[in-house]
Amino acid sequence: MAGVLDRIKQFARSPQGRRAADQVRRAASDPRRRAQAQQMLRKFGKRR
Protein backbone atom coordinates (compact mmCIF):
# COMPACT_ATOMS: atom_id res chain seq x y z
CA MET A 1 0.00 0.00 0.00
CA ALA A 2 2.92 2.34 0.61
CA GLY A 3 3.84 2.06 -3.06
CA VAL A 4 0.46 3.44 -4.09
CA LEU A 5 0.76 6.37 -1.72
CA ASP A 6 4.26 7.11 -2.97
CA ARG A 7 2.99 7.15 -6.55
CA ILE A 8 0.19 9.53 -5.59
CA LYS A 9 2.65 11.84 -3.84
CA GLN A 10 4.98 11.73 -6.83
CA PHE A 11 2.13 12.58 -9.20
CA ALA A 12 0.97 15.45 -6.98
CA ARG A 13 4.45 16.98 -7.12
CA SER A 14 4.75 16.62 -10.90
CA PRO A 15 3.75 19.37 -13.33
CA GLN A 16 0.79 17.26 -14.47
CA GLY A 17 -0.35 16.80 -10.88
CA ARG A 18 -0.09 20.52 -10.17
CA ARG A 19 -2.14 21.28 -13.28
CA ALA A 20 -4.77 18.74 -12.24
CA ALA A 21 -4.95 20.19 -8.72
CA ASP A 22 -5.29 23.71 -10.12
CA GLN A 23 -8.06 22.57 -12.44
CA VAL A 24 -9.92 20.97 -9.52
CA ARG A 25 -9.54 24.15 -7.45
CA ARG A 26 -10.98 26.26 -10.27
CA ALA A 27 -13.89 23.87 -10.75
CA ALA A 28 -14.59 23.84 -7.00
CA SER A 29 -14.75 27.63 -6.88
CA ASP A 30 -17.39 27.72 -9.65
CA PRO A 31 -20.84 27.85 -7.98
CA ARG A 32 -22.50 25.83 -10.75
CA ARG A 33 -19.92 23.04 -10.50
CA ARG A 34 -20.18 23.05 -6.71
CA ALA A 35 -23.96 22.61 -6.94
CA GLN A 36 -23.50 19.72 -9.40
CA ALA A 37 -21.05 18.03 -7.03
CA GLN A 38 -23.38 18.42 -4.05
CA GLN A 39 -26.26 17.02 -6.08
CA MET A 40 -24.20 13.97 -7.04
CA LEU A 41 -23.12 13.40 -3.44
CA ARG A 42 -26.72 13.54 -2.28
CA LYS A 43 -27.76 11.13 -5.02
CA PHE A 44 -25.04 8.58 -4.19
CA GLY A 45 -25.40 9.08 -0.44
CA LYS A 46 -28.97 7.79 -0.54
CA ARG A 47 -27.84 4.43 -1.92
CA ARG A 48 -25.87 3.51 1.18
DAPE-V406639 format. One record per helix or strand. SS is the DSSP state (h for helix, s for strand). FROM is the first residue (numbers start at 0). TO is the last residue. If there is no record, write none. Layout:
# DAPE-V406639
ss & from & to
SS & FROM & TO
SS & FROM & TO
This chain:
# DAPE-V406639
ss & from & to
h & 1 & 12
h & 14 & 28
h & 30 & 44
